[in-house]
Amino acid sequence: MIAALPASVLLAAGESTIGPTLAVIVGAGMAAQWIAWRTQIPSIIALLLAGLLLGPVTGIIDPDQLLGGQLFPLVSLSVALILFEGGLDLPPRELRNTGIVVRRLITIGAVISFIISWYASREIFGISNQAAIVLGAVLVVTGPTVVGPLLRFVRPAGTTGPILRAEGVLIDPIGATAALLAFEIVLLDGANEAILKVAGILALTIIAGAGIGLLAAFVLDEALRRFLIPDQLIVPITFAFVVATFVAANEVQEESGLLTVTVLGIYLARRDTSTVRHVLEFSESLRTLLISALFILLAARIEADALRDVLLPALGFLAVLVLIARPLTVLVSTVRTSLTWRERMFLMMMAPRGIVAAAVSAIFAIRMEAENVTDADKIVPIVFLVIIGTIVVYGFFSGPAARLLGLAEAQVAGVLIAGAHATSQGIALQLKEHGIKSLLIDTDPYNVTRSISNGLAARRLNVLAEDATHNLDLRGIGRLMAFTSNDEVNALATARFARVFGRREVFQLSPGKRRSGETGVPSEYLGRQIGIDGVTYSTIDERARQGWKARSAQAGPRMNTAVDGDLFIPLIRVIDEQMAFLCRNDALPVEGIVIGMAAPSFQRELDNAAVEDSTPE
């Protein structure tokens, strides 16, 4: 009997449905994120599907009934936190390197996008001019909530990633302001009155948004620099600043809060301190949680009947946005720049709309309906179809497009090796023989030069450099091997690149035996340790002096005997050009090729076996 009841009835059975429903939202969001990771599909698509399943399809979640009038204030505040994190994750050097293109995209490009969206929506949907103006302004935004996850999925090389990240963060407050201006314009009759109104809103938005953001950023920065805030309060006080400045700016001029928090994040990003990185690490986790919950909530609000009314025209409108508006915007914004045609093509293929468009459209649609603006009720379903359409199009095709253009690789089986000494070079050469890409980095120019002369990809770079993760071409690279002589550097490198590759794919040498106990690196800071019994740099160095070299051996009895006789140290297993590091307590491989360090006697045995195998019977 209970099993026959709808899920929505079961959730409503208690005194309050907020707790169980929030649990469903968070659980579904994390499940969608995990499924996307396992299946290698963009997480945004999985989240949209989860929201549609829980909302229009099953009716388990009704966001408006759950949160009522508090839904959009909570959405706006969540977007503010996401934009703050986006600004905090924009290094100043990255902004300088991409400045001219980004400035054009968020100014000239935004105007072009608005004009095309306005005209196309009016002609295709047949809606009123007032509704089309507001809709065109709303669709100017892209946003870090969708661009960020797609970039992490595609991982394009060159400057396209930084350009799209910066555009996504900076265009959101501009789009929200544009929507406010459009709303005010459609309600005014006289041209002079409209011009004065628009000028006043723009001036107040800049003064309130940028002014409050800069003032709050300066105060917080000074407090952090002078150590006036204890470590345990840095993160909560920082987020209190974000919330307070967002609300304060909106009180002065509505929709200016997004500009405030963006300015606050970008200003703090100038501070090259561990404090900012600590805030960023926390906010990244918060961002993932907020994006998951927001996409499910907003997708669950979609009404199937409203979508059906505009579905067919929306396909044509989507084609205009994807095939005309975005390419034209990029073409104009990249004139006389150093971008290659491949990079320009990829920029044309990435302009998904996200949470900001959904939230802003819903807010202004409600206000326009209250003012009896014709066709205001069609704005939200059109925006949601654009969101779904752009996420599906760009989500499924941006990855193949990047690979076709040579800006990304289908496989990310390669390895970044920190430390380009002779043993690292030997391992990289063995990986190269088996079709696996590697990139060596080292601060020693001799090691880098020797690596390049051996035909290996190498860069002179400190693995702990602030911009190391942005300056490296990581196409085809999916893991890190910290192979330096310094245990602390190895541990810090794995911590740094865990943000890029994930903790599962960062490896390092075991700390030296002399650096254990109170003088050793704490275990919580270590990456996964290479070697079935653990291998230290001193072991590598000592064996190298004795003539040991990196070699490949077929898994089987010969290799097992060599391992038992302390003649071979297995480090990596390769099967069908797919590699896996052998870590502590792993079993010896029973198939495939094993790369490791071989003693001179075992090297001769491998050479003799190779000769015998090549000799015809």
VOLUM-284349 format. One record per residue: x, y, z of N, C-alpha, C in turn. Coordinates in steps of 0.001 Angstrom, whole numbers, plus 500000, padded with zeros to 6 digits. Layout:
<atoms>
XYZXYZXYZ...
</atoms>
This chain:
<atoms>
500834498798500000500000500000500000500870501254500000501909501243500875502804502396500951503593502539499670503991501399499100504795501436497870504034502066496716502714502020496769501919502556495666501784504064495721502136504666496868501987506110496994503067506827496199502729507969495566503750508750494857504812509258495837505994509452495313507094509914496158506785511267496773506076512134496010505764513463496533504858513396497746503956512384497762503060512218498914503851511761500122504790510861499895505610510369501001506429511500501606506990512380500750507783513478501265506927514478502016505662514599501610504775515571502257504143515017503526504399513738503800503722513123504935504183513696506262505437514132506304505952514661507554505459516067507813505824516578508986505404517928509340506064518966508433507301518703508012508010519607507114508683518804506023508561519285504792509188518579503667510532519167503293510936520257503938512172520921503525513380520014503725513481519412504911514635518556505197514770517391504226513743516550504091513843515425503149514077515864501709513417516937501281513572517382499894514973517902499636515516518673500586516895519136500432517867517964500382517576516932501181518416515740501146518369515072499773517166515037499190517013514461497848517786515293496827517688516623496932518366517511495978519883517338496059520415517398497275521866517269497455522338515875497034521600514867497448521981513500497077521944513275495576520876513777494930520774513630493476521879514403492775522215515589493304523285516383492698524627515687492760524952515134493932526229514432494055526239513142493245525091512472493170525001511257492346525211511598490873524618512705490425524796513126489031526247513486488746526892514166489701528301514510489527529155513242489423528861512265490256529641511028490260529416510240488964528168510169488535527862509457487286528562510138486109528565511471486110529247512195485036530738511889485037531328511794486226532758511473486328533040510062485832532184509124486192532417507727485800532188507515484309531204508211483750530861507996482341531539508987481403532272509961481981532985510953481181532047511761480279530911512180480858530029513125480177530049514421480972529766515557480342529744516816481097528763516746482274529209517186483442528378517084484648527093517895484529527133519003483764525957519852483626524804519078482994525110518226482042524065517446481380523438516469482368524269515820483161523743514888484159522872515613485180523268516820485579522487517588486551521151518030485961521155518457484707519900518839484060518937517668483973519462516522483591518614515333483505518042514974484871518869515101485919518394514806487274517291515773487678517469517076487353516444518060487695515145517826486954515238517507485666514027517228484891513324515974485400514102514977485798513515513739486310512799513973487635513410514766488515512822515003489835511696516032489789511684516883488749510658517917488658509512517559487741509575517951486470508436517739485560508049516277485373509030515377485396508733513972485086508028513270486240508606513336487442508049512582488575507294513456489564507575514758489601506917515640490557507413515488491979508563514867492169509106514695493521509467516047494133509989516958493319510431518261493811509621519370493150509107520264493977508445521475493506509132522656494194510147523247493554510925524300494222510089525467494710509089525888493924508272527033494329507461526731495584506953525509495677506200525128496864507138524944498057508341524454497779509303524193498849509816525480499480510240526429498645510893527635499145510067528896498973509022528837498138508155530001497964508910531212497459508672532340498079509307533583497675510778533665498005511297532702498772512712532725499141513591532046498099512976531433497071513755530678496093514764531571495386514294532672494790515200533466493971516196534288494785515856534783495982516914535370496811518024534370497143517643533125497423518662532105497697519471531792496445518799531739495299519511531502494040520489532642493767520039533873493952520896535033493702522112535024494627521899534702495897523014534655496840523991533541496474523464532413496050524328531296495640525144531675494412524511532349493464525232532805492273526334533791492671526055534634493658527064535583494126528290534850494669528076533802495445529192533023495979529973532351494851529264531873493840529929531220492706530758532237491922530211533442491713530950534472490990532161534946491783532031535019493108533183535385493937534302534370493761533950533094493792534959532046493597535557532127492208534725532449491209535242532600489856536237533740489752535930534880490374536870535994490376538135535673491132538016534924492212539175534536493011540090533595492252539532532861491289540313531881490526540775532450489188540764533793489048541288534425487844542621535092488181543741534410487946545038535017488262545252536291487456545875537309488050546106538572487341546844538379486015547832537467485992548568537236484751547648536684483674546707535842484080545770535272483114544892536363482513544473537309483344543661538413482836544466539310481893545743539532482234546583540376481377546803539724480011547031538414480018547327537711478762546119537639477832544923537695478395543720537537477571542882538815477550543436539906478061542658541112478322541899541666477147542572541867476000541917542542474880540751541724474337540917540407474241539834539567473728538662539555474704538965539413475990537899539373476996537147540699477033537882541809476972537211543131476992536267543272475812536693542811474651535818542905473486534608541989473614534814540788474142533702539837474273532622540359475204533030541042476292532039541482477272531490542876476968531985543511475906531462544829475510530856544755474103531713544819473099531220544764471713530481543459471460531081542346471937530452541045471737529101540950472407528984541533473606527703541507474313526637542288473553527034543405472959526078544204472178525599543425470955526534542779470268526174541981469090525234540850469486525560540159470566524723539057471038523327539546471403523248540699472056521947541258472439521099541582471211521694542248470224520930542669469042520383541456468292521229540446468103520781539258467365519717538510468158519923538355469475518946537644470309517611538381470338517671539685470453516437540490470484515654540351469187516329540573468073515640540533466778515133539120466464515986538111466689515597536734466357514435536261467220514444536589468509513352536151469388512028536799468988512090538058468591510869538747468188510289538141466915511159537821465951510701537303464671510320535828464741511102535037465476510876533584465513509708533225466423509659533813467609508599533466468572507358534339468405507504535460467719506376536353467565505969537045468846506903537240469773506582537890471042506685539401470884506200540106471870506208541568471812507640542089471829507793543314471337509123543921471293509692544112472695508817544461473661509274544650475044509834543358475633509112542266475439509588540981475953510866540543475248510972540813473949512161540425473185513394541197473647513205542480473993514342543284474474514903542707475765514027542405476713514489541839477985515110540461477762514495539652476923515034538313476633516424538416476008516608539333475066517916539500474441518982539908475440518603540776476400519565541199477424519940540050478348518953539246478719519210538108479613520177537124478967520024536881477663520815535858476978522221536321476618522606537513477058523986537972476883524940537126477725524490536647478865525375535971479820525732534566479348526908534117479782527262532693479668527354532164481099528452532442481786528509532156483218529449531029483587530173531186484723531122530166485177530452528883485647529162528945485961528498527731486446528410526655485379528441527058484118528409526066483036529726526012482280530371527159482099531633527185481362532717526438482133532785526673483453533822526029484263533796524509484184532648523872484475532606522407484374532921521887482974532474522593481927532772522144480571534260522271480263534909523331480737536347523484480510537137522431481260536697522090482466537386521016483199537212519684482494536099519521481794535856518284481055536686518236479769536733519360479031537435519395477743538933519616477931539307520546478828540698520907479097541426521324477821540981522414477186541638522871475954542997523492476248543890523411475270545217524004475422545182525460474973546270526175475240546382527555474794545606528518475673545252529649475092544604530723475863543088530651475819542522529665475107541062529614475006540412529365476360541001528496477165540443528228478490540398529463479363541541530173479543541513531413480328540553532465479779540458532585478456539547533567477868538107533239478234537732531979478078536353531587478370536043531681479856537027531350480701536813531485482151536570532939482515537431533827482011537296535244482342535992535813481783535648535456480552534384535932479968533197535474480809533217534200481226532096533670482000531899534380483319533011534742483973532906535431485266532463536879485077533065537577484119532826539016483979531518539350483268531019538460482440529814538772481672528550538681482524528596537932483618527383537759484426526878539059485039527717539829485751527186541107486259526790542057485152527473542000484009527109542850482876525745542441482328525520541125482194524232540645481707523088540977482642523318540842483953522271541174484922521933542660484866522973543499484729522740544940484605522007545266483314522398544577482236521726544799480943520252544437481035519931543356481731518535542964481890517758544012482681518390544570483707517739545627484482517480546864483613518488547231482827518313548387481942517199548140480931517189546927480360516140546598479384514766546657480026514649546160481244513369546184481949512893547618482171513821548487482593513445549878482836513064550577481528513766550246480439513500550883479153512107550542478634511730549259478742510435548849478181509263549446478955509512549909480176508429550504480961508319552013480758509300552610480052509307554052479857508802554398478456508154555537478353507579555958477074508499556941476345508939557965477001509731559001476343511189558614476187511802558985475049513206558661474790514127559388475765513825560666476030514676561434476952514643560836478349513436560459478762513299559853480086514071558538480160514024557747479072514727556462479038516231556661479125516744557662478386518189557913478386518664558313479779517912559218480423518286559652481767518224558496482767517177557675482636517013556537483538518165555547483382518503555232482122519584554287481850520915554818482362521168556107482116522424556705482574522521556668484099521413556935484768521418556894486225521666555502486768521015554498486166521205553112486621522648552660486405523201552990485220524583552604484932525554553235485920525389554519486161526291555217487077526196554637488483524964554398488945524784553878490293525297552437490397525120551653489331525609550275489344527133550247489463527791551090488687529256551124488731529747551632490085529095552705490576529526553272491863529272552290493000528060551744493028527714550824494117528447549503493977528408548927492767529015547620492570530519547628492729531187548418491894532648548459491942533144549134493219532474550219493630532930550951494814532864550129496082531726549532496340531586548706497554532508547496497478532629546906496288533509545748496133534954546092496417535441547206495880536833547613496107537080547969497571536134548678498170536292549057499572536336547819500464535400546893500264535379545675501076536636544839500839537083544771499578538283543994499256539506544594499944539614545926499945540761546585500587540762546315502090539601546450502713539513546219504167539867544773504505539289543826503756539565542412504029541027542082503752541565542629502675542957542373502328543896542895503414543634544099503899544470544663504958544368543830506237543155543378506550542988542550507747543757541235507621543741540649506448544488539404506239545990539657506261546405540738505635547840541028505552548431541347506921547633541979507775548118542345509109547818541257510153547291540128509690546992538999510584546011539383511687545026540193511318544006540593512281542880539577512391542880538586511502541854537541511512542532536206511801542106535491512828542728534187513113542436533187512006543310532208511858543208531258510755541857530562510707541339530183511873540093529419511887538884530248511466539056531578511395537936532446511011538107533051509626539207532758508934539465533393507633538373533060506631538060531771506487537061531371505490535670531909505843535166531703507080533822532227507377533731533749507298534773534463507728534726535923507653534774536385506197535562535716505376535605536053503955534237535899503315533560534804503609532237534601503032531206535543503643531415535956504883530534536972505474530684538294504720531931538623504321532164539814503511531436539710502177531497538529501568530841538333500271529338538575500392528724537956501382527279538093501569526906539540501898527667540151502813527335541513503248527475542511502100528551542409501329528743543351500224527719543128499118527353541880498874526335541574497863524998542215498231524607542030499474523331542594499931523385544122499956524502544675500439524628546137500528524550546777499153525248546204498176525226546766496828523836546685496215523151545574496431521789545441495900520818546404496552521077546773497812520219547748498476520379549133497852521611549435497439521866550730496805521326550744495378521649549669494608521175549546493228520989548066492923519748547682492641519486546272492401520322545726491240520691544459491387521503543720490421522948544196490347523365545093491239524771545504491249525615544618492163524961543770492948525692542903493868526601541906493173526184541443491982527030540493491250528345541142490834528290542418490455529520543142490126530397543297491365529778543547492500530519543737493742531330542496494112530683541337494116531386540120494534532435539702493513532206540015492236533214539714491217534456540571491427534253541859491680535370542763491967536104542317493222535374541922494234535973541450495485536876540243495233536399539281494447537197538089494165538432538402493347538290539227492305539426539556491449540491540335492227540061541234493106541019542004493912541820541074494823541129540163495498541833539251496404542752538295495652542414538008494381543268537116493591544646537720493368544781539037493529546083539681493406547014539294494528546450538858495635547268538532496791547851537135496619549155537058496416549824535775496209550138535158497571549096534694498261549279534165499601548583532831499749549047532075500732548423530782501012547016530978501557546753532158502146545421532429502683544374532395501579544668533064500476543728533103499362543534531705498791544621530934498686544497529570498168543638528725499093543752528979500401542951528231501367541465528532501172541142529807500980539749530199500715539274529586499411540145529588498403539781529062497092539493527570497164540309526833497912540087525388498028538729525095498655538366525869499682537064525656500315535937526056499368536119527200498684535039527698497843534821526813496623535856526097496173535671525175495056534701524064495428534847523531496635533923522492497096532514523059497246532431524273497797531123524917497950530492525171496588531315525593495608530799525848494269530180524591493660530867523462493806530351522208493253529000521869493868528887522048495183527632521757495866526526522711495414526850523999495318525845524985494923525395524785493479526338524549492578525976524334491179525053523136491046525385522059491754524563520848491685523146521120492166523024521772493315521703522033493880520911523022493021521586524075492529520877525095491765520366524564490433521176523792489741520718523269488462519526522342488639519548521542489690518411520641489931517168521441490309517331522443491163516187523264491563515564523986490373516394524613489563515860525399488450515326524513487333515952523371487104515417522444486097514096521857486559513968521666487873512723521098488404511553522073488302511832523388488110510766524384487992510108524386486617510739523755485669510243523825484293508873523160484197507941523823483567506604523270483335506539522702481923506170521453481837506164520760480541505260521461479523504079521941479958503146522584479026503735523868478442504385524656479294504982525910478824506106525635477829506863524579478062507947524234477140507408523798475786506320523032475792505765522532474529505294523665473627504799524736474221504273525842473436505347526532472595506603526510473081507667527234472369508776526303471890508529525003471941509599524038471651510108524141470213509209524075469235509649524075467834510328525391467439509730526560467757510445527802467446511798527894468165511881527288469351513129527374470120514279526691469398513985525653468617515046524980467863515663525931466839514809526692466151515325527676465205516083528790465904515558529239467050516219530292467818517585529822468314517646528579468776518916528007469241519932527969468102519471527604466906520368527567465751520941528947465462520119529997465602520602531361465379521676531730466393521449531389467675522427531708468722523740530977468502523645529689468153524845528861468041525588529115466733524861529271465629525493529335464316525732530754463808525039531748464391525202533121463910525732534046465004525006534114466125525349535095467160526742534848467741527017533631468190528312533361468815529476533481467827529401532879466637530522533056465696530789534515465346529719535299465120529914536703464777530530537468465948530082537155467157530641537793468353532134537528468466532545536288468267533960535926468376534772536545467243534233536526466031534958537098464894535278538573465136534299539322465591534510540747465833535459540964467009535347540143468035536139540332469255537593539892469101537900539116468078539268538605467920539987539188466712539429540239466120540085540889464983541443541446465415542469541163464619543826541678464859544353541266466231544105540030466604544701539463467815545608538306467405546372537798468365547334536730468080546705535335468109545412535237468333544768533928468394544837533239467028545074531944467041545075531170465810543638530914465364543488530505464107542137530230463622541511529074464381542339528128464842541816526994465618541243527476466952541966528397467610541482528927468882540204529745468684540131530491467603538921531277467331537727530355467070537993529276466340536919528320466071536396527715467371537303527384468287536849526790469551536059527799470381536484529065470386535726530090471101534314530218470543534170530003469238532846530063468626531952528917469080532576527847469566531821526648469918531603526507471419531667527621472154531494527542473603530817528798474128529507528744474252528760529852474861527498529320475513527618528387476463526424527852477123525832528861478099524523528828478253523853529665479247523597528829480493523516529507481639523392528751482878522477529388483899522885529291485156522027529646486284521677531131486297522641531990485962522369533425486009521255533780485033521309533222483824520246533483482843518900533002483369518899531816483994517643531280484524517093532155485643517954532539486572517494533325487718517039534721487300517858535389486475517524536756486061516248536771485231516093535803484317514882535758483486513636535560484338513720534683485340512561534428486193512188535670487005513198536367487518512939537556488331512253538646487509512794538926486327512234540012485527510939539603484829510759538325484559509477537880483987508344538119484977508594537823486248507577538065487279507249539556487375508276540399487342508046541840487446507334542378486203507660541818485030506987542263483803505531541829483766505254540639484299503862540180484369503054541094485282503699541552486358503010542478487264502720543812486587503552544173485598503339545416484849502502545201483595501963543980483436501107543624482293501812543775480943503084543428480899503825543447479639503437542214478836503078542391477593502632541295476729503741540269476524503370538973476608504260537825476368505363537675477411505212538338478548506226538188479595506292536751480101505155536033480041505123534659480535505903533686479652506308534116478450507050533229477548508570533330477721509005534313478487510453534519478623511122533343479312510579532895480454511219531828481227511310530512480449510216530011479847510365528763479090511348528872477929511388530033477272512348530205476179513781530146476714514028530837477821515381530837478400515786529429478821514861528676479414515218527327479845515489526415478660514758526577477589515052525776476402516408526160475814516742527437475871518070527862475415519147527274476314518915527295477637519882526712478566520089525230478257518988524499478144519085523064477858519768522835476514519334523602475515519882523409474176521363523717474098521785524859474671523197525222474593524068524266475403523569523805476539524355522858477338524513521538476598523434521078475958523521519824475210524454519978474008524262521055473241525086521264472036526555521430472401526840522393473274528239522643473624528812521518474489527956520913475336528443519837476189528886518618475407528132518256474367528470517064473606529481517329472487529487518561471959530313518810470776531581519605471056531690520266472194532897521056472456534127520166472609533963519016473256535098518103473412535607517574472083534737516944471260535191516499469931535731517641469072535119518833469181535604519964468395537019520358468819537261520392470126538597520740470615539629519721470147539263518455470149540196517423469682540417517518468186539360517797467430539484517942465982540367519139465631540290520195466422541091521389466180542503521278466746542797520165467418544129519978467984544357520719469280543288521153469948543409521869471220543218520964472423542852519722472195542685518752473273542897517369472681543077516390473545543271515014473103542212514130473720541826513099472969540770512197473444541206511446474692542466511013474718542977510264475856543801511185476746543671511030478027544477511799478977545300510821479808545919509867479110546678508819479791548112509227480071548512510426479563549891510856479738550200511265481166551505511513481412551935511814482770552856513027482767552649513915483725553528515050483986554549514607485022555828514688484675556887514213485563557636515415486116557561515611487424558296516684488090559666516149488488560710516671487843562062516146488036562519515482486757563502516090486087563931515587484776565327514978484846565657514330485944566964513671486069567016512444485165568139511758485148568363510669484193567319509563484319566950509200485537565974508125485719564601508542485190564210509794485443562942510289484914562947510253483392564073510648482806564181510614481346564048509180480831564674508238481542564570506847481132563146506338481187562424506684482234561021506270482357560190506902481250560431508195480976559686508881479914559954508246478554561201507830478312561528507174477043560815505833476914560740505093478025560026503810478005558534504033477751557959505067478372556548505387478132556318505765476676557257506520476116557143506951474718557130505741473784557959504722474087557991503519473254556643502809473232555886502972474295554574502309474385553429503251474051553735504400473421552708505309472937552074506166474001552765506372475127552203507164476224552951508484476328552209509575476337552787510909476345553316511265477732554392512036477757554911512537479033555432513954478829555477514698479909556039516048479918556870516193481177558161516492481011559055516646482154559243518117482465559262518457483748559552519825484161560630519782485234561512520763485202562633520810486137563155522236486159563782522617487259564400523941487342565850523918486873566413522726486704567797522587486267567855522646484738568506523666484166568541523776482699569255522605482027570242522009482718570948520874482140570007519689481944569212519385482983568274518271482882567243518502481776566769519746481663565776520057480636566387519921479249567589520454479077568262520369477775568515518923477382568986518101478331569237516691478048567945515978477666566855516308478340565564515676478033565137515997476607565266517268476225564867517679474881565749517011473838567076516918474111567983516269473159567671514789472997567034514184473988566629512778473903565264512604473239564703513719472739563434513637472044562210513681472939562375514199474146561278514252475100560752515683475230559484515810475575558901517120475849559313517545477253559893518735477374560380519185478679560282520699478762560070521203479980559986522635480250560812522963481479561497524114481429562162524602482619561147525389483434560710524798484530559627525388485318559634524785486712559356525617487692559210525134489061557815524559489222557719523307489642556417522662489763555525523360490780556141524140491682555367524844492701555060526288492306555444526698491086555169528060490641553670528325490663553299529552491001551892529901491165551080529614489910551665529910488740550934529752487488551308528476486743551925527527487432552378526309486757551217525572486095550094525482486785548960524734486234548354525424485026548558526758484905547999527495483770548986527590482612550302527567482918551306527771481878551666526507481123551336525357481657551714524096481026550667523653480012551135523080478919550246522480477926549958521049478375548793520840478956548455519545479547547554518705478647547601518965477350546845518118476432547341516682476513546422515764476763546779514357476842547413513946478152547579514899479092548199514608480388547101514459481435547128513352482155546067513102483120546522512770484522547847512794484762548347512457486099549712513077486324550113513122487589551405513697487978552261512637488664553558512620488321554527511825489063555570512788489616555522513047490926556488513926491584557726513098491895558798513351491140559963512465491142561237513233491478561101514293492292562268515108492621562981514538493847564132515125494147564923514667495292564420515233496612563500516161496563563011516843497763561632516310498142561531515667499301560262515079499728559182516124499911559561517295500445558568518344500669558025518887499347558928519055498368558487519520497053557541518503496423557858517222496560556992516175496010555595516245496630555564516396497962554268516446498642553472517681498240554137518833498169553440520064497782552976520008496325553777519377495474553386519259494066552133518411493915552052517312494657550848516479494564549635517223495098549830518026496145548708518815496671548254519856495654549214520496494984548880521521494000548133520921492810548645519816492272548062519253491058546883518329491330546590518069492599545361517332492902544142518133492458544263519475492443543164520315491962542945520148490470543994519753489751543904519615488297543500518201487899544198517217488477543993515829488056543119515024489008542935515503490240542247514715491255543250513938492096542938513714493362543880513046494268544228511630493811543314511011493069543545509644492598544696509577491601545011510686490938545984510665489847547246511467490145547579511667491411548840512331491757549694511366492574550940511174492124551829510166492703553170510802493043553848510192494003555149510711494392556024509585494935557316509869495047558223508942495700557935508921497194558220507810497833558054507727499284559085508614499968558733509235501095559722510047501824560893509192502268562077509792502320563270509062502735563166508571504164563833507481504443563769506898505786564350507827506832565304508655506417565899509586507371564971510751507685563910510904506863562951511984507086561624511389507528561656510666508618560443510055509145560178510580510549559054510190511101558699510620512444558491512120512509559128512765513498558908514195513706559531515050512616560508514499511866561166515280510808560603514979509434559628514092509354559087513682508059557888514511507633557473514287506394556278514947505862555048514219506395554092514918507012552886514251507526552165513491506414551640512326506758551040511442505758549857512083505033549129513000505713547954513591505066548331514520503914549620514908503832550057515783502752550672515017501594550794513713501716551453512919500695550480512491499607550987512385498380550227511779497305550346510266497398549837509585496404549958508125496366551414507770496104551948506830496876553377506542496843553697505426495850554654505724494968555022504815493893555863503668494440555655502483493878556446501311494251555679500399495174555697499114494853554952498139495657555418498157497109556723498330497320557276498410498679557651499841499040557272500788498187557659502169498413559075502414497917559255503440497095560568503751496530560923505175496908562087505363497496562554506698497865563535507202496812563784508515496849564736509072495885566145508547496150566485508363497419567825507846497722568033506467497106566973505639497106567068504325496460567287504480494964566509505370494335566651505619492901568065506103492590568545507063493365569864507648493116570972506623493309570866505842494374571896504834494660571943503782493553570773503294493129570749502272492084571243502842490755570909504106490476571371504714489230572893504790489181573508505079490328574976505121490389575580503736490149574819502688490448575293501318490248575005500796488838574449501662487985574196501263486609572782500805486317571886500920487294570487500548487048569868501572486094569005501100485193568333501968484240566873501586484101566079502538483608564659502271483365564529501350482163563809500255482351563591499300481276562173498757481343561763498136480251560444497498480188560612495994480188559765495317480955559816493859481034558410493302480916558297492156480253557007491485480154556648490885481513555421491130481952554979490522483208555027489006483066555517488341484104555612486889484033556703486370484926557057485099484783558042484458485670559399485156485661559895485562484473561216486187484429561236487451485274560207488287485126560155489520485909559983489222487398559142488256487732558923487916489137560216487472489795561014486660489073562294486199489609563235487372489846563244488322488896564109489496489044563690490344490235562381490481490430561900491250491580562291490567492878562094489247492940562454488496494156563951488572494432564760488650493352566205488715493523566737490125493656565873491083493856566253492492493995567049492975492790566596492579491593567229493009490352566306493906489524565083494113489970564114494918489220563124495545490183562914496870490013561942497599490837560784498014489934559641497325490009558507497670489132557842498972489569557570499843488589556973501142488884555661501390488146555572500927486884554422501251486042554005500020485256552699499803485147552166498728484300551507499354483082551748498753481906551177499258480658550447498122479952549172498357479656548364497398478893547612498178477824547842497828476555547162498483475429547307499999475488548544500453475706548873501880475745548133502633476854547716501920477870547114502512479066548004502192480248548438503217480956549380503010482051548701503125483405549324502491484383548884502602485775550109502476486658550244503383487615551369503295488538551143502138489510552230501492489856552189500463490889552510501128492214551591501042493148551740501735494428551893500747495568552064501287496748552282500467497938551226499377498080551695498170498358550846497006498634550078496504497412550373497043496211549786496477495003550426495119494710549663494252494060550208492952493661551040493106492398551995492202492198552769492217490971551850491955489781551992492704488700551132492466487528551356491068486958550299490499486421550387489161485823550254489245484298550005490462483790549914490638482339550380492034481973550652492229480673551084493525480193552576493729480337552984494975480089554379495380480193554574496135481502555712495903482145556021496587483398557283497417483194557172498715483498558322499620483415558875499810484820560181499697484941560810499866486236562299500042486103562994499996487218564454500109487223565063498717487256565971498476486306566566497148486166568059497211486469568534496197487212569963496072487486570700495711486197572011496002486125572764495687484895572606494233484451572606493283485389572479491873485009571112491583484401570068492215484936568733491990484385568587492711483040569274493830482877569265494501481573569833493582480502570961492919480837571555492002479866570616490837479567569931490364480608568982489264480405567841489687479487567349490913479678566278491419478808566779491591477373568020492073477220568587492244475875568744490898475179569234489899475920569416488563475332568071487957474931567064488169475785565735487642475469565167488317474224565428489623474091564948490343472910565620489831471646566918489525471742567637488989470582567087487621470208566853486782471214566325485444470943564946485516470295564119486450470785562766486575470223562790487074468790563821487876468438563889488429467086564597487520466098565273486481466623565997485566465736565031484558465134564985484457463796564063483493463173564498482061463433563535481175463581563842479777463847564339479078462575
</atoms>
